[in-house]
Amino acid sequence: MTYRECISLLKAGGIKAPQHEAQVLFSHFGGFSPAKLLSDDPSLDSEEIKIAVNKRLHGTPLQYITGKAFFRNEIYAVNENCLIPRNDTELLVEETVNRLPAGAVFLDLCTGSGCVAISVLASRKDTRAVAAEISAGALELAAENADKNGVAKRISFIKTDVLNDAAIAGQFDAIVSNPPYIATAELCSLPDDVLAEPRIALDGGEDGITFYRAIIKKYNSNLRADGFFAFEIGYDQAKRLRAVFNEAGLSAEVIQDLGGNDRVMILRKA
């Protein structure tokens, strides 16, 4: 298979960015540089590339095929046990980094690949974190990612069910989370490659805000008096969430992403 043939196959299969994805695959499986791919039409006839293209055409996310995802300034190992880190979530990290006090200890709930906690730690060398997740497979990945990104000594991992288990003991300067926030009925309308990701990382319950309710109810007492919650939210959830948070005695600040969508909410005790 040549590079241009790979692009054609991906394009015919409905892949939105076939040239980019072909470049990623040829780089990963053949070690070809972008310059080589642009100036030539190299061939890669290994069984691996054929299997990879077939998987992609059948809905397997590109990051699961290569086993890695880029997020902020770090590289994360990913597989079917975790949600793939997305650029949208970088705003949650940035807002947390900017608000944490010196020497802070924070809690990351529904950590998945660990990208939120790890990227915060990578940017703030003076901080420490506890990261919690229900999936044992995701926790293994998160621990691997912490080690690869040089923050393993400043983070501990706990297996817990945010909805059903008791709160993790301790006092924190911040509690952050990118929880599942898609309403159950809306899952069937998601693209195939998104549906290939773990359902437990997507399903936010009947109205999409089940996890937010549980977190603020269970963990309000774990937040220091001057601390804050930081949540990633769905683009259409801010109004409903503000009502829930205000009722719980929390003030809410909504932060929009570069596209003008509501993306992050910062909560403090009123």
For each residue, the residues with C-beta under 8 A, 3 or more apart:
1: 5 6 9 43 44 45 49 50 53
2: 5 6 41 42 43 44
3: 6 7 22 23 26 32 37 40 41 42 43 44
4: 7 8 41
5: 1 2 8 9
6: 1 2 3 9 10 22 25 26 44 49 53
7: 3 4 10 11 18 19 22
8: 4 5 11 12 18
9: 1 5 6 12 13 53 57
10: 6 7 13 15 18 21 22 53 56 57
11: 7 8 14 15 18
12: 8 9
13: 9 10 56 57
14: 11
15: 10 11 18 21 56 57
16:
17: 20 21
18: 7 8 10 11 15 21 22
19: 7 22 23
20: 17 23 24
21: 10 15 17 18 24 25 56 62
22: 3 6 7 10 18 19 25 26 37
23: 3 19 20 26 27 34 37
24: 20 21 27 28 62 66
25: 6 21 22 28 29 49 52 53 56 62 65 66
26: 3 6 22 23 29 30 32 37 42 44 49
27: 23 24 30 31 32 33 34 37
28: 24 25 65 66
29: 25 26 44 46 48 49 52
30: 26 27 42 44 46 49
31: 27
32: 3 26 27 36 37 42 44
33: 27 36 37
34: 23 27 37 38
35: 38 39
36: 32 33 39 40 42
37: 3 22 23 26 27 32 33 34 40 42
38: 34 35
39: 35 36
40: 3 36 37
41: 2 3 4
42: 2 3 26 30 32 36 37
43: 1 2 3
44: 1 2 3 6 26 29 30 32 49
45: 1 49
46: 29 30 49 50
47: 50 51
48: 29 51 52
49: 1 6 25 26 29 30 44 45 46 52 53
50: 1 46 47 53 54
51: 47 48 54 55
52: 25 29 48 49 55 56 65
53: 1 6 9 10 25 49 50 56 57
54: 50 51 57 58
55: 51 52 58 60 65
56: 10 13 15 21 25 52 53 59 60 62 65
57: 9 10 13 15 53 54
58: 54 55
59: 56 192 193 195 196
60: 55 56 64 65 193 196
61: 64 65 84 193 194 196 197
62: 21 24 25 56 65 66
63: 66 67 68 69 78 84
64: 60 61 67 78 79 80 84 196
65: 25 28 52 55 56 60 61 62
66: 24 25 28 62 63
67: 63 64 77 78 79
68: 63 75 76 77 78
69: 63 75 76 78 84 85 113 115
70: 74 75 76 85
71: 74 75 76 85 86 87 89 90 115 119
72: 90 93 115 119 122 123
73: 119 122 123
74: 70 71 115 118 119 122 145 149
75: 68 69 70 71 148 149
76: 68 69 70 71 85 113 114 115 118 141 145 149
77: 67 68 113 141 144 145 148
78: 63 64 67 68 69 82 84 85 113 141
79: 64 67 82 137 141
80: 64 196 197 198
81: 135 137 138 140 141 198
82: 78 79 112 113 135 137 138 141 142 197 198 201
83: 112 113 197 198 201 202
84: 61 63 64 69 78 113 197
85: 69 70 71 76 78 89 113 115
86: 71 89
87: 71 90
88: 91 232 257 263
89: 71 85 86 92 93 115 116 178 232
90: 71 72 87 93 94 119
91: 88 94 95 232 255 257 263 264
92: 89 95 96 116 176 178 230 231 232 263 264
93: 72 89 90 96 97 115 116 119 120 123
94: 90 91 97 98
95: 91 92 98 99 230 255 264 266
96: 92 93 99 100 106 116 120 174 176 230
97: 93 94 100 120 123 124
98: 94 95
99: 95 96 174 228 230 266
100: 96 97 104 106 120 124 127 173 174
101: 104 173 226
102: 126
103: 126 127
104: 100 101 124 126 127 128 173 174
105: 127 128 129 130 170 171 172 173
106: 96 100 117 120 127 128 129 130 172 173 174 175 176
107: 129 130 131 132 168 170 172 174 175 176 219 222
108: 111 114 116 117 120 129 130 131 132 176 177
109: 132 162 175 176 177 179 215 219
110: 132 133 134 162 177 178 179 180 201 211
111: 108 114 116 117 131 132 133 138 139 142 157
112: 82 83 115 133 135 138 142 178 201
113: 69 76 77 78 82 83 84 85 138 141 142 145
114: 76 108 111 117 118 131 141 142 143 145 146 155 157
115: 69 71 72 74 76 85 89 93 112 118 119 145
116: 89 92 93 96 108 111 119 120 176 177 178
117: 106 108 111 114 120 121 129 131 142 146 155 176
118: 74 76 114 115 121 122 142 145 146 149 151 155
119: 71 72 73 74 90 93 115 116 122 123
120: 93 96 97 100 106 108 116 117 123 124 127 129 176
121: 117 118 124 125 127 128 129 146 151 154 155
122: 72 73 74 118 119 149 150 151
123: 72 73 93 97 119 120
124: 97 100 104 120 121 127
125: 121
126: 102 103 104
127: 100 103 104 105 106 120 121 124 154
128: 104 105 106 121 154 155
129: 105 106 107 108 117 120 121 154 155 156
130: 105 106 107 108 155 156 157 158 168 170 172
131: 107 108 111 114 117 142 155 156 157 158
132: 107 108 109 110 111 157 158 159 160 162 168
133: 110 111 112 138 139 142 157 158 159 160
134: 110 138 159 160 161 162 200
135: 81 82 112 138 139 198 200 201
136: 139 140 159
137: 79 81 82 140 141
138: 81 82 111 112 113 133 134 135 141 142 198 201
139: 111 133 135 136 142 143 157 159
140: 81 136 137 143 144
141: 76 77 78 79 81 82 113 114 137 138 144 145
142: 82 111 112 113 114 117 118 131 133 138 139 145 146 157
143: 114 139 140 146 147 152 157
144: 77 140 141 147 148
145: 74 76 77 113 114 115 118 141 142 148 149
146: 114 117 118 121 142 143 149 151 152 155 157
147: 143 144 150 152
148: 75 77 144 145
149: 74 75 76 118 122 145 146
150: 122 147
151: 118 121 122 146 154 155
152: 143 146 147 155
153:
154: 121 127 128 129 151
155: 114 117 118 121 128 129 130 131 146 151 152
156: 129 130 131
157: 111 114 130 131 132 133 139 142 143 146
158: 130 131 132 133 168
159: 132 133 134 136 139
160: 132 133 134 165 168
161: 134 164 165
162: 109 110 132 134 165 179 211 214 215 218
163: 210 211 214
164: 161
165: 160 161 162
166: 218
167: 218 219 221 222
168: 107 130 132 158 160 219 222
169: 222
170: 105 107 130 222
171: 105 222 223 224
172: 105 106 107 130 175 222 223 224 227
173: 100 101 104 105 106 224 226 227
174: 96 99 100 104 106 107 223 227 228 229 230
175: 106 107 109 172 215 219 222 223 227 228 229 230
176: 92 96 106 107 108 109 116 117 120 229 230 231
177: 108 109 110 116 211 215 229 230 231 232
178: 89 92 110 112 116 231 232
179: 109 110 162 204 211 212 215 231 232
180: 110 200 201 202 203 204 205 211
181: 204 208 209 211 212 232 233 234 237
182: 186 187 190 202 203 204 208 234
183: 186 187 204 205 206 207 208
184: 187 203 204 205 206
185: 188 206
186: 182 183 189 190 208
187: 182 183 184 190 195 199 202 203
188: 185
189: 186
190: 182 186 187 194 195 202
191: 194 195
192: 59 195 196
193: 59 60 61 196 197
194: 61 190 191 197 202
195: 59 187 190 191 192
196: 59 60 61 64 80 192 193
197: 61 80 82 83 84 193 194 201 202
198: 80 81 82 83 135 138 201 202
199: 187 202 203
200: 134 135 180 203
201: 82 83 110 112 135 138 180 197 198
202: 83 180 182 187 190 194 197 198 199
203: 180 182 184 187 199 200
204: 179 180 181 182 183 184 207 208 209 210 211 234
205: 180 183 184 208 209 210 211
206: 183 184 185 210
207: 183 204 210 240
208: 181 182 183 186 204 205 234 237
209: 181 204 205 212 213 237 240 241 244
210: 163 204 205 206 207 213 214
211: 110 162 163 177 179 180 181 204 205 214 215
212: 179 181 209 215 216 231 233 241 244 245
213: 209 210 216 217 244
214: 162 163 210 211 217 218
215: 109 162 175 177 179 211 212 218 219 229 231
216: 212 213 219 220 229 244 245 248 250 267
217: 213 214 220 248
218: 162 166 167 214 215
219: 107 109 167 168 175 215 216 222 223 229
220: 216 217 223 248 249 250 269
221: 167
222: 107 167 168 169 170 171 172 175 219
223: 171 172 174 175 219 220 227 228 229 269
224: 171 172 173 227
225: 269
226: 101 173 268
227: 172 173 174 175 223 224 268 269
228: 99 174 175 223 266 267 268
229: 174 175 176 177 215 216 219 223 250 265 266 267 268
230: 92 95 96 99 174 175 176 177 264 265 266 267
231: 92 176 177 178 179 212 215 241 264 265 267
232: 88 89 91 92 177 178 179 181 263 264
233: 181 212 237 238 241 262 263 264 265
234: 181 182 204 208 237
235: 261 262 263
236: 262
237: 181 208 209 233 234 240 241 262
238: 233 241 242 254 262 265
239: 242 243
240: 207 209 237 243 244
241: 209 212 231 233 237 238 244 245 252 265
242: 238 239 245 246 252 254 265
243: 239 240 246 247
244: 209 212 213 216 240 241 247 248
245: 212 216 241 242 248 250 251 252 265 267
246: 242 243 249 250 251 252 270
247: 243 244
248: 216 217 220 244 245
249: 220 246 269 270
250: 216 220 229 245 246 267 268 269 270
251: 245 246 267 268 269 270
252: 241 242 245 246 265 266 267
253: 265 266 267
254: 238 242 262 264 265
255: 91 95 262 263 264 265 266
256: 259 260 261 262 263
257: 88 91 260 261 263 264
258:
259: 256
260: 256 257
261: 235 256 257
262: 233 235 236 237 238 254 255 256 265
263: 88 91 92 232 233 235 255 256 257
264: 91 92 95 230 231 232 233 254 255 257
265: 229 230 231 233 238 241 242 245 252 253 254 255 262
266: 95 99 228 229 230 252 253 255
267: 216 228 229 230 231 245 250 251 252 253
268: 226 227 228 229 250 251
269: 220 223 225 227 249 250 251
270: 246 249 250 251
